[in-house]
Amino acid sequence: MCSFSSEQSHFFLVLPRPCSSKKHLHLGKLNRRRRTTQLKEARQRKRMVVVKAKIKMKNLKLYMENQTIIEENEKLRKQAMLLHKENQALMSQLQKKLSEQNNTSNN
């Protein structure tokens, strides 16, 4: 069986001291300041969410515009390559004609 020791436990209840009016006002100011700071932070977080959403939307629009420009650039590059080949063929024909004319005029 359990036996209780001869030592007795003592419990003390510590009661808070009554606050002076200055301390009470100071705590009220601190709490008010803390609440206003928390409200400001909450508003700032909400604004950041809105700003992030706007930035994402703007980024998506710019990405889509960039893709369109890239596609158009590829089309223009192909067209330029075809024109370059055509230009080379015409230059080759012109050089043939000029060399033929030089050969006939020299003879």
Number of C-alpha atoms within 10 A of each C-alpha: 3 4 5 7 6 6 6 7 6 6 6 6 6 6 6 6 6 8 10 9 9 9 11 12 12 12 13 12 12 12 12 12 12 12 12 12 12 12 12 12 12 12 12 12 12 12 12 12 12 12 12 12 12 12 12 12 12 12 12 12 12 12 12 12 12 12 12 12 12 12 12 11 12 12 12 12 12 11 12 12 12 12 12 12 12 12 12 12 12 12 12 12 12 12 12 12 12 12 12 12 12 11 10 9 8 7 6
